[in-house]
Amino acid sequence: MAADKVALSVDLSKTGAKIDRNIFGQFAEHLGHGIYEGIWVGPDSSIPNTRGIRNDVVNALKAIKVPNVRWPGGCFADEYHWRNGIGPADKRNVTLNPNWGGVIEPNSFGTHEFMDFIDQIGADAYISVNLGSGTPHEAADWLEYMTTAQPTTLAKERVANGHPAPYKVARLGLGNESWDCGGNMTPDYYLSQMKLYSRFVRNFNPEQQDKGQMLMLKIAVGPGGGEPRWTEWTEAIMKAYQQHTWSWDINGLSMHSYTVVKWPPSYDSTGFGETEYAQILKSTLEMDDLIAKHSAIMDKYDPQKKVALIVDEWGAWLAPLPGSNPGFLAQQNSMRDAILAALNLNIFARHADRVRGANIAQMINVLQAMILTDKEKMVLTPTYFIYKMYVPFQDATFVPVTFDAGTYKHNDITLPRVDAIAAKDKDGKLWLEITNLDPNQSVEIEASLAGITPKSAAGQTLTASKVDNVNTFEAPKTVVPKAIAAKVQGGKVSLTLEPKSVTVISIEQ
């Protein structure tokens, strides 16, 4: 069967917002093997490490230029007491992690270890403070401990614990899912608490005072999905923001939305077929309407778009792997999940004027992870390679793409056949991403380019023989990118997209 043809048009004179690099953020919660074994093995481990942090994981994350990491949770954040995680390792309190399996929390990975980790990978800190079971006093002390350069008692304690210089905290989460696991609060009650944290939890780092982008962004808890009560939550927070005074402020509103299809999560991460593939992609595309709905509410109270929408938990939430602790949220990562990631990143890019941050859940060994580990072994997932292919879009300028998406049909499900975004990087190079959702048929793409004269085009494509193909420790290169070249003629770029593929090309002029 001959491949269908799809015409795309890209006009560089119609550039849009900057695609904030922070939409490629990561999330590391104390959950399952996300921290322990995933990041932290301890300095005495036979696994190569730097001060207890796995070298292989650090190198892999550096390659995808992680902009920020959200820590320590998630639901864990609202039960986390920072003092348990500082000081000599053998003197730290051993506690429980009741949210995720009821397991022991050794607290050997705390503030200093996290800050060391993000420094090693070159990322910013996105700290979620405990608004649920903590106090404004506790959170304020934590920020002073981390950020002040003045010789206060807390600063001296930080110095004694091995870090003389103040840390930088780029983003501060004012609680987590306060409407549910963070305290089951009403919007009004959350507002009363959030204002206290916004007022009193300060960043004292001298390099983060009145320097534009160096200021710490405060991110309020926002909606958790598409139900009517979530629009009411967004309405309440943004209406209050419109009336805020000098004493409190927010810079972002979080939003959480997982691709689950039905609860509890029951879709398998391996061994599935085309029906599950189509159902999950249909569900994930609802992210676009969800962002549009909440952005419209935000526009009503914040037409200048000062408050960013931060989608700081998203991704595929699938059934736990057979034999795993169900509280550890372990799942495999397939070619389908790579396409799911690309579709969401494209949605974020198209809403770049409002969406200026996102954190996939989660970075290592949990849910839709970049990396899977097993003792000394490590494997990179298909989703990891999407993030690596998308690196050129970090802080690039969005360029609209017009195209007839066509249709891919399976049983009673109809999806767009193709999806695409384009962007111009700081050096003026044009990048084009095209996803072929159809798992059975290739697509011929012809891209017309206005504003440049293309000379050559090449890049990478990610595909697999089946939608459920995964990378394993035994076969780590089942789903990896391969080079692709495009034909340039008459000012147009032509290329063939394989079925179920994600392709990124750069266009030289």
C-alpha positions, 0 to 999 in steps of 0.5 A: 500500500502506498504511503499517504501524503501530508503537506506541511507549511512552516512560515518563519515570519510568524514566530510565537512564544519561547518554548521554555526549557523547563517544560522538559523538567523531571520529577524525583519522589521518594517512591519505590526505587526512584531515589534509592537504587535509581539515584542514590547507592551510597558512597560505599557501593560497588556501583561507580558513584560520586559521593553516593550518586550513580555516575551512569545515571548522572551522565545519562541525564546530563545528555538530555540537559535536564532543566529542573528536578522536582523533589521530594514529592509528590504525596511524600512532600507533605509528610517530609520533614527536612531535618530528618535528612541532614547531618551525619548519615549514621545519626539521621532519623529512620522514618516510614514512607506510608504513602508508597508501600509503607516502607522504611525511609532511611533519609540518607538522601536529603537536602545536601545529597539532592543539591549535589545530584542536581549540581552534577547533572546541571539542573535547577532545584524545584523544592516542594515544601510540606504544607500538609503536615508541616508548618510555615516555620518549618518551611521557612527554616528550610529555605533559610538553611539552604539559601542564606549567606549571612552567618545565622545559626541555620547557615552555620549548621549548613556550613558544618554539614559541608556546604559553606556557600548558599544553595540556589532554589529556582522553584518552590512548590507551595504544597502538593495536591492539597485537594487530596493527598496533601490534606484534602483541603477546600480551595479557600482553606488552601488559600489561607495556608498558601498565603502564609507560605508565600509570605514567610518562606523566603529565599535569601540567596544574594544572587537570587535577589532582584535579578529577573530570571534568577528570582525564585518562582513560587508555584501554588497547587492548582487543578488535578484534572478535568472534573468540574471541581478542578475548574472551581479550584483554578477559579478560586486561586486565580481570583485571589491572585488578582487581588494579591498584595505586596505580602504574598504572590505566586508565579505559577499554578501547578496542574496534574494530569496522568494518562490513566484511561480508567482507575485504578491503573490497569493498562499493561506496560508490556504485551499490549496490542493496537486497541490499548495503543489507540485508547491510551493515545486518545486519552493523552490527547485530552491534555490539549483541551485541559490546558486550554480550559484552565488557561482560559480561567487564568486569562480572565484574572491574569491577561498578561500571563504573569502566572505560568501554568506548570504541568508538574505531574504528567505521563502514563500511569499504567498497571504495576509490573507483575511481581513488583510491589504495587506501591512502587509504581514500577512499569515498563516503557514502550514505543507507545509511551515515546509517542505519548511523550512527544504528543504531550511535549508538542501540546505544551509547546503550542501553549508556550505562552502560558505553559512554562514548566512541566515535570514528567512523572517520574525520572527513574524506575517509577511510572513513565521513567527516563531510566530503569536500573537493576543493581549495577545495570541501567537501561535508557527507555524510549521516552528518554530518547524523545527527551534527547531528540527534543533538546534543540527545542529547549528555549527555542522560539515556537514557529507555527506549522499548518497541516492536514493531520489526516486520520488514523482509525482503529475500531471506534477510535479516530485519531490524527494521523500526524502531529508536528511542531517547529521552532527556531533556535537561538542560532536561527536554525529551524527544527521540525518534529513530526509524529506518525501515530499510525502504527501500520502505515508510513506517511510521505511528508512534504514541508513548504518553508517560507522565510528560508531557503533550505539547503539540506535537512537531516536528523533522527527518527525513533520507531520500533517493529511493534507498539509494545517494544521496550528496551530491557537490560538484556536488549537495551537497543530495541528502541533507539533513534536512527539517522534520517535524511530528507530530500530538499528540492524547490524550497521544499523538504520531503521525507518518509515517516515510518509507522509509529514514529517520532522524527526530529530534523534540522533544516540548514539554509 
